[in-house]
């Protein structure tokens, strides 16, 4: 699986890594039991610091999506799809709350925000 990072997105690199790995796990692209690439190898491949990849893996472990086994690596855990979707809904709601506050503060109409959301949704689907 390829991870693509953007230095101009405003999203921290570790969050980009976490998000892409989370999506791969939740969609089954990385099935239960899969071993993830080592922290050091991922850092080399992505040309980021070891601290960045460690933070991403630790966040995924805290979410219960992977297990970090000392000396053996990191593995994808069984996924409770309902719990994962509930967590995703909570995270999306928080992000949308911040976006709504920004839009309202700028005087944007709801129709404009809907259009923007649809544009972003379709852009994300294209890759």
Secondary structure, DSSP 8 states (H G I E B T S, - for coil): ------SSSSS-HHHHHHHHHHHHHHTTSS-TT-B---HHHHHHHHT--HHHHHHHHHHHHHTTSEEEETTTEEEE----HHHHHHHHHHHHHHHHHHHHHHHHHTT--HHHHHHHHHHHHHHHHH-
